[in-house]
């Protein structure tokens, strides 16, 4: 009965629900404007400090394994944009382990709506928009200096590959967050997986074959920026993995969603 109702609910239904939840969440955040301003400023400073580190690196090393300043800057901006959705839309994953441990998560199981959607949509991290703006500016600057053509096709490809590249980091955090249904102290899993995002800012080609294999097929952080960016920076020799990254990203996200929901069923069954 519930599955039949779920099938009848389309994208418009969930967009309508999400809009209402988002408005309430933003109203709540804007009621504490000082905290909002300080946290947003802190996010900007974090990105600025990361960029300064990047500049210092290239002051001493003009190129990294054949990647010059503008190409590395392109990869850097690409990664910041691709990482924004996990920051803005999926930040509530950090609270999952606390909700499961306290028992408060049970409230999501009694709503006539998809549990994953309901839980994730409760929090929108506005601070991520500062990261997006910084990343977009860097991305556009590098795009222009590399000389990538500005056409409908290249812009459409950029939107597609940026959106699908973000699915890899979202999936990694979904997997990490859902371990709390089996592991009591799962916070370290979240922290470790989140730290891997720093490797997305560097080309996978700088790592040895072992780490390159890990970052491609086990913890696919190379798909957050490296492989999709090759479509633009090396258009004459794009590897197959780059073209397949949208399909692989969608599959990886779907698997992470199934794993997350498997944890929900375990939680509901055991009443933990």
C-alpha positions in Angstrom: 0.0 0.0 0.0 2.8 2.4 1.0 4.9 1.4 -2.0 1.9 2.1 -4.3 1.5 5.6 -2.8 5.3 6.2 -3.2 5.2 5.4 -6.9 2.4 7.9 -7.5 4.5 10.7 -6.0 6.5 12.3 -8.8 9.3 14.9 -8.9 6.8 17.8 -8.6 5.5 16.4 -5.2 9.0 16.2 -3.7 10.1 19.6 -5.1 7.0 21.2 -3.5 7.8 19.5 -0.2 11.4 20.5 -0.4 10.6 24.1 -1.2 8.5 24.3 2.0 11.1 22.7 4.2 13.8 24.9 2.7 11.9 28.1 3.4 11.4 27.1 7.0 15.0 26.2 7.4 16.2 29.5 5.9 13.8 31.4 8.1 15.3 29.6 11.1 18.9 30.4 10.1 18.2 34.1 9.3 16.7 34.6 12.8 20.3 34.3 14.0 21.9 36.6 11.5 25.2 37.2 13.4 25.9 33.5 13.5 25.0 33.2 9.8 27.3 36.0 8.8 30.2 34.7 10.9 29.9 31.1 9.7 29.6 32.3 6.1 32.7 34.5 6.5 34.5 31.6 8.1 33.7 29.4 5.0 35.1 32.1 2.7 38.3 32.4 4.8 38.7 28.6 4.7 38.6 28.7 0.9 40.9 31.7 0.7 43.5 30.0 3.0 43.3 26.9 0.7 43.8 29.1 -2.3 46.8 30.8 -0.7 48.3 27.4 -0.1 47.7 26.6 -3.7 49.5 29.8 -4.8 52.5 29.0 -2.6 52.8 25.6 -4.1 52.9 27.0 -7.6 55.3 29.7 -6.6 57.8 26.9 -5.9 56.7 24.4 -8.5 55.6 26.0 -11.9 53.9 22.7 -12.9 52.8 19.4 -11.3 53.3 16.4 -13.5 52.7 18.4 -16.6 49.8 20.4 -15.2 50.6 24.1 -15.3 49.1 26.9 -13.1 46.0 27.6 -15.2 45.1 23.9 -15.6 45.6 23.2 -11.9 43.5 26.3 -11.2 40.8 24.8 -13.4 40.9 21.6 -11.5 40.8 23.5 -8.2 37.7 25.5 -9.2 36.0 22.4 -10.7 36.5 20.5 -7.4 35.1 23.4 -5.3 31.9 23.6 -7.4 31.5 19.8 -7.5 31.9 19.7 -3.7 29.2 22.4 -3.1 26.1 20.1 -3.3 27.4 17.8 -0.5 28.0 20.9 1.6 24.7 22.6 0.9 22.1 19.8 0.5 23.5 16.8 2.3 25.0 18.4 5.4 22.5 16.7 7.7 24.4 13.4 7.2 26.7 14.7 9.9 23.8 14.6 12.4 22.6 11.1 11.5 24.8 9.3 14.0 23.5 11.5 16.8 19.9 11.0 15.8 20.3 7.2 15.6 22.2 7.0 18.9 19.6 9.1 20.8 16.6 7.3 19.2 15.2 10.6 17.7 15.7 9.1 14.2 12.5 7.0 14.7 10.4 10.0 13.9 11.4 9.9 10.3 10.2 6.3 9.9 6.6 7.2 10.7 6.2 9.9 8.0 4.4 8.9 4.7 7.3 10.1 2.7 10.7 8.8 1.6 12.9 8.6 4.7 16.2 9.6 3.0 14.6 12.6 1.3 12.9 13.8 4.5 16.0 13.5 6.6 18.4 15.1 4.1 16.0 17.9 3.2 15.7 19.2 6.8 19.1 21.0 6.6 20.4 23.4 3.9 23.9 24.7 4.7 23.9 28.3 3.2 27.7 28.5 3.9 28.3 26.3 0.9 27.1 29.1 -1.4 30.3 31.1 -0.5 32.3 28.1 -1.6 30.3 27.9 -4.8 30.9 31.5 -5.6 34.7 31.2 -4.9 34.9 28.0 -7.0 32.9 29.5 -9.9 35.1 32.6 -10.1 38.2 30.4 -10.1 36.7 28.1 -12.7 35.7 30.9 -15.1 39.1 32.6 -14.7 41.0 29.3 -15.5 38.6 28.5 -18.4 39.3 31.9 -20.0 43.1 31.6 -19.6 43.3 28.0 -20.9 41.3 29.1 -23.9 38.5 26.6 -23.8 35.8 27.6 -26.4 32.6 29.1 -25.0 29.9 27.3 -26.9 26.5 25.7 -26.1 28.1 22.3 -26.2 31.0 23.1 -23.8 28.7 24.9 -21.4 26.2 22.0 -21.4 29.1 19.6 -20.9 30.4 21.6 -18.0 27.0 21.7 -16.3 26.5 17.9 -16.8 30.0 16.9 -15.6 29.9 19.2 -12.6 26.5 17.9 -11.5 27.5 14.3 -11.9 31.0 14.7 -10.4 29.3 16.0 -7.2 27.4 12.6 -7.0 30.7 10.9 -6.1 31.4 12.9 -3.0 27.7 12.8 -2.0 27.7 9.0 -2.3 30.9 8.7 -0.2 29.3 10.7 2.6 26.1 8.7 2.3 28.1 5.5 2.7 30.1 6.9 5.6 27.1 8.4 7.4 25.1 5.1 7.1 27.7 3.1 8.9 26.2 4.5 12.1 23.5 2.0 11.8 26.1 -0.7 12.4 29.0 1.1 14.1 28.5 3.0 17.4 31.4 5.4 17.0 31.1 6.0 13.3 32.1 9.7 13.5 35.7 8.8 12.5 34.4 7.2 9.3 32.7 10.4 8.3 35.8 12.5 9.1 38.1 10.2 7.1 35.8 10.2 4.1 35.4 13.9 4.2 39.2 14.5 4.4 39.5 12.7 1.1 37.9 15.7 -0.7 41.3 17.4 -0.4 42.7 14.9 -2.9 40.1 16.0 -5.5 42.0 19.2 -6.1 45.0 17.4 -7.5 45.4 15.3 -10.7 45.2 11.6 -10.1 48.3 11.2 -12.4 50.6 12.5 -9.6 49.9 9.5 -7.4 51.5 6.1 -7.9 49.6 3.2 -9.5 48.3 1.8 -6.1 46.8 5.1 -4.9 45.6 5.9 -8.4 43.7 2.6 -8.4 42.3 3.3 -4.9 41.2 6.8 -5.8 39.6 5.5 -9.0 37.9 2.2 -8.2 37.7 2.0 -4.4 37.3 5.5 -3.0 36.6 7.3 -6.3 37.7 10.7 -5.3 39.4 11.2 -8.7 36.0 11.4 -10.3 35.1 14.5 -8.3 37.3 16.7 -10.5 40.2 14.9 -12.3 38.4 12.6 -14.8 35.6 14.9 -15.7 37.9 17.9 -16.1 39.9 16.0 -18.7 37.0 16.5 -21.1 37.9 20.2 -21.2 41.7 20.4 -20.6 42.7 17.5 -22.9 39.9 17.3 -25.4 42.0 15.5 -28.0 42.8 12.6 -25.6 39.9 12.1 -23.2 40.0 8.7 -21.5 37.0 6.4 -21.5 36.5 6.9 -17.7 35.9 10.6 -18.2 33.1 10.0 -20.6 31.6 7.3 -18.4 31.8 9.4 -15.2 28.2 10.6 -15.4 26.9 7.0 -15.6 29.3 5.8 -12.9 28.4 8.7 -10.6 24.7 8.0 -10.9 25.3 4.3 -10.2 27.5 5.1 -7.2 24.9 7.5 -5.8 22.2 4.9 -6.2 24.3 2.3 -4.4 24.9 4.7 -1.5 21.2 5.4 -1.3 20.4 1.7 -1.2 23.0 1.2 1.6 21.6 4.2 3.5 18.1 2.8 3.3 19.3 -0.7 4.2 20.5 0.9 7.5 17.1 2.5 8.0 15.4 -0.9 7.6 17.8 -2.4 10.1 17.2 0.5 12.6 13.4 0.1 12.1 13.5 -3.6 12.5 15.6 -3.7 15.7 14.1 -0.6 17.2 17.6 0.5 18.2 
